[in-house]
């Protein structure tokens, strides 16, 4: 390949179209021309909106994620993907009803529908994707999206292994895509305020951080093989995961948005240790300013089910040490983050969004103009802002990977059963081949999927 051809291939669709904007200005554009054609403006016309495709339309996408993109004047939902046709049809109706009610003429362009995410990524009218699939599909789809020059917002936890996370972060950087880890906890005032006070030295030197997650995982007895529901493409749902017989509690309840069983099966999710753990430990990393590195030591213990289909941790407690001596204690408890320093402590609770401190006067501290001010905005608006400016989000692929890997090295320590030393630069355990093999668990070269 010659040099000029390589340079041309590295240009994004936005770059090419922006360079051609003068010649395009005289054209009459249909309603769903990609937002990148004419760039973005403060008051977006239909042709200037960011065209978003939803990949995965389970309960999180249906009740939470899609609503933001439907109601945001800067975005338009143009495509939907799910391997469950019942969920796909529900999403279609939601999109069509919203735009019919909020379009002056009442006439709309129906969204493109597919069960195969590859058809989404092949569409030139898609600027960005919101990935809300089960965890085992996150990295294969996200890397394919990066290669297709789509910007990516992806549900947490991002990955099933440390090797997957490194591959994802490297791919996003290589292809120059905007990426947002879709955790909303940095958007809650109590967590942002706690980190802002800690980062500005109000507690003095931090010596301990404590994080907790709820006990949401339970055991499930062995399940019989069942007929696959007609609305589900089960083979495509499994995708990169090992072949396994269909049973309802492995996937999700048919024609329902109840909590799915896949969240408790390690081929598809690691359970609460990463599920809620990536929320709370992201705040710990943000407060410690370690969001692009990690601890140097970990040990812990946990309890798994003794038999049955669901095999994620039921209970655990993990202890980490960072290079500067700070300890992180992470366990099943309730969702909170507590920073302890030489001048007192600050604790942020998810339930009630409550912030407490000792001494209480810490909460009245004013952050001065010349001090660090941490941003406070919704996670998806952060994503949209970065898509428009080509800037960096508050929790990009590297940050999301580092938070997920912090949880994962703890999970590995539980499986190995001893204290482990971790090199956050090399992302390897020191002199421990058995532990390092687990860094690649469930890793399946996602760009070949």
Long-range contacts (C-beta under 8 A, 24 or more apart in sequence): 10-176, 12-149, 12-176, 13-124, 13-149, 14-390, 30-109, 31-109, 32-76, 32-78, 32-109, 32-125, 33-125, 34-124, 34-125, 34-126, 34-127, 35-127, 36-127, 40-74, 40-388, 44-73, 44-74, 46-76, 49-73, 49-74, 49-75, 49-76, 50-74, 50-75, 50-76, 50-127, 50-128, 50-384, 50-387, 50-388, 51-75, 51-76, 51-78, 51-79, 51-125, 51-126, 51-127, 51-128, 52-76, 52-77, 52-78, 52-126, 52-127, 52-128, 52-129, 52-130, 53-77, 53-78, 53-79, 53-80, 53-81, 53-112, 53-120, 53-123, 53-126, 53-128, 53-129, 53-130, 53-150, 54-79, 54-80, 54-81, 54-91, 54-129, 54-130, 54-132, 55-81, 55-82, 55-117, 55-120, 55-129, 55-130, 55-131, 55-132, 55-133, 55-141, 56-81, 56-82, 56-131, 56-132, 56-133, 56-134, 56-137, 56-155, 57-81, 57-82, 57-84, 57-87, 57-88, 57-90, 57-91, 57-132, 58-82, 58-87, 58-132, 58-133, 58-134, 58-252, 58-257, 58-260, 59-257, 59-258, 59-259, 59-260, 60-132, 60-155, 61-91, 61-130, 61-132, 62-87, 62-90, 62-91, 62-94, 62-257, 63-257, 65-130, 65-132, 65-155, 65-182, 65-380, 66-91, 66-94, 66-95, 66-130, 68-378, 68-380, 68-381, 69-130, 69-380, 70-94, 70-95, 70-98, 70-99, 71-98, 72-380, 72-381, 72-384, 74-384, 74-388, 75-384, 77-111, 78-109, 78-111, 78-112, 78-123, 78-125, 78-126, 79-111, 79-112, 79-113, 79-114, 79-120, 79-123, 79-125, 79-126, 80-111, 80-112, 80-113, 80-114, 81-113, 81-114, 81-115, 81-116, 81-117, 81-119, 81-120, 82-115, 83-115, 83-232, 83-233, 83-234, 83-236, 83-237, 84-231, 84-232, 84-233, 84-237, 84-252, 85-115, 85-231, 85-232, 86-231, 86-254, 86-255, 87-231, 88-113, 88-115, 115-233, 115-236, 116-236, 117-141, 117-144, 118-144, 121-145, 121-148, 121-150, 122-148, 126-150, 127-151, 127-387, 128-152, 128-153, 128-178, 128-383, 128-387, 129-153, 130-154, 130-182, 131-155, 132-182, 134-237, 134-260, 134-262, 134-263, 134-268, 134-269, 135-159, 135-160, 135-268, 135-269, 135-270, 135-274, 136-160, 136-239, 136-240, 136-241, 136-267, 136-268, 136-269, 136-442, 137-239, 137-240, 138-168, 139-164, 139-165, 139-167, 139-168, 139-446, 140-239, 140-240, 140-444, 140-446, 140-447, 140-449, 142-168, 142-171, 142-172, 142-179, 142-397, 143-167, 143-168, 143-171, 143-446, 143-447, 144-446, 144-447, 144-449, 145-177, 146-171, 146-172, 146-174, 146-175, 146-177, 146-179, 147-171, 147-175, 147-447, 149-175, 149-177, 150-177, 151-177, 151-178, 151-179, 151-383, 151-386, 151-387, 152-177, 152-178, 152-179, 152-180, 152-397, 153-179, 153-180, 153-182, 153-379, 153-380, 153-383, 154-179, 154-180, 154-181, 154-182, 154-400, 155-182, 156-181, 156-182, 156-183, 156-275, 156-278, 156-279, 156-400, 156-403, 156-404, 157-269, 157-270, 157-274, 157-275, 157-277, 157-278, 157-404, 157-407, 158-278, 158-397, 158-400, 158-401, 158-404, 159-401, 159-404, 159-405, 159-408, 160-268, 160-269, 160-270, 160-441, 160-442, 160-443, 161-408, 161-438, 161-439, 161-440, 161-441, 161-442, 161-443, 162-405, 162-408, 162-409, 162-427, 162-439, 162-440, 163-439, 163-440, 163-443, 164-442, 164-443, 164-446, 165-400, 165-401, 165-402, 165-404, 165-405, 165-408, 166-401, 166-427, 167-443, 167-446, 167-447, 168-397, 168-401, 168-446, 169-397, 169-398, 169-401, 171-447, 172-396, 172-397, 173-397, 173-398, 178-383, 178-386, 178-387, 178-390, 178-391, 178-392, 178-393, 179-393, 179-396, 179-397, 179-400, 180-379, 180-380, 180-382, 180-383, 180-386, 180-393, 180-394, 180-395, 180-396, 181-278, 181-282, 181-379, 181-393, 181-395, 181-396, 181-397, 181-399, 181-400, 181-403, 182-379, 182-380, 182-383, 183-278, 183-279, 183-282, 183-379, 183-395, 183-400, 184-378, 184-379, 185-279, 185-280, 185-282, 185-283, 185-350, 186-282, 186-283, 186-286, 186-379, 186-394, 186-395, 187-376, 187-377, 187-378, 187-379, 187-382, 188-348, 188-350, 188-353, 189-353, 189-376, 190-348, 190-349, 190-353, 190-354, 190-355, 191-283, 191-286, 191-337, 191-348, 192-374, 192-375, 192-376, 193-348, 193-355, 193-363, 194-283, 194-287, 194-337, 194-339, 194-346, 194-347, 194-348, 194-355, 195-283, 195-286, 195-287, 195-374, 196-367, 196-372, 196-373, 196-374, 197-346, 197-362, 197-365, 197-367, 198-287, 198-288, 198-339, 198-341, 198-346, 199-287, 199-289, 199-372, 199-374, 200-367, 200-371, 200-372, 202-343, 202-346, 202-362, 202-365, 203-339, 203-340, 203-341, 203-342, 203-343, 203-344, 203-345, 203-346, 203-362, 204-341, 204-342, 204-343, 205-341, 205-342, 206-287, 206-288, 206-326, 206-339, 206-340, 206-341, 207-325, 207-326, 207-327, 207-340, 207-341, 207-342, 208-326, 208-327, 208-328, 208-329, 208-339, 208-340, 209-284, 209-287, 209-288, 209-326, 209-327, 209-328, 209-329, 209-337, 209-338, 209-339, 209-340, 210-328, 210-329, 210-330, 210-336, 210-337, 210-338, 210-340, 211-277, 211-280, 211-281, 211-283, 211-284, 211-328, 211-329, 211-330, 211-331, 211-336, 211-337, 211-338, 212-280, 212-330, 212-331, 212-332, 212-333, 212-334, 212-335, 212-336, 213-272, 213-273, 213-275, 213-276, 213-277, 213-279, 213-280, 213-330, 213-331, 213-332, 213-333, 213-334, 213-335, 214-272, 214-276, 214-332, 214-333, 214-334, 214-335, 215-272, 215-314, 215-315, 215-332, 216-272, 216-275, 216-276, 217-263, 217-264, 217-271, 217-272, 217-310, 217-312, 217-313, 217-314, 218-264, 218-310, 218-314, 219-305, 219-306, 219-307, 219-308, 219-310, 219-314, 220-249, 220-261, 220-264, 220-305, 220-308, 220-309, 220-310, 221-307, 221-308, 221-309, 222-307, 222-308, 222-309, 223-247, 223-248, 223-249, 223-250, 223-308, 223-309, 229-254, 229-255, 231-255, 239-449, 240-444, 240-446, 240-449, 241-267, 241-268, 241-442, 242-267, 247-309, 249-309, 249-310, 250-309, 261-309, 261-310, 263-312, 264-309, 264-310, 264-311, 264-312, 265-309, 265-310, 265-311, 265-312, 266-311, 266-312, 266-442, 267-442, 269-312, 270-312, 270-313, 270-407, 270-408, 270-411, 271-312, 271-313, 272-312, 272-313, 272-332, 273-302, 273-312, 273-313, 273-316, 273-407, 273-410, 273-411, 274-404, 274-407, 274-408, 274-411, 276-335, 277-330, 277-407, 278-400, 278-403, 278-404, 278-407, 279-335, 279-350, 280-330, 280-335, 280-336, 280-337, 280-350, 281-328, 281-330, 281-403, 281-406, 281-407, 282-395, 282-399, 282-400, 282-403, 283-337, 283-348, 284-328, 284-330, 284-337, 285-399, 285-402, 285-403, 285-406, 286-374, 287-337, 287-339, 288-322, 288-326, 290-322, 290-402, 291-395, 291-399, 291-402, 291-403, 292-398, 292-399, 292-402, 293-402, 293-424, 293-425, 294-322, 294-402, 294-405, 294-406, 294-409, 294-422, 294-424, 295-320, 295-321, 295-322, 295-323, 295-328, 295-406, 295-409, 295-422, 295-424, 296-321, 296-322, 296-323, 296-421, 296-422, 296-423, 296-424, 297-321, 297-419, 297-420, 297-421, 297-422, 298-409, 298-410, 298-413, 298-419, 298-420, 298-422, 299-413, 299-418, 299-419, 299-420, 300-330, 300-410, 300-413, 300-414, 301-414, 302-411, 302-414, 313-411, 313-414, 316-410, 316-411, 316-414, 318-410, 318-413, 318-414, 320-406, 320-410, 330-407, 330-410, 408-439, 412-438, 412-439
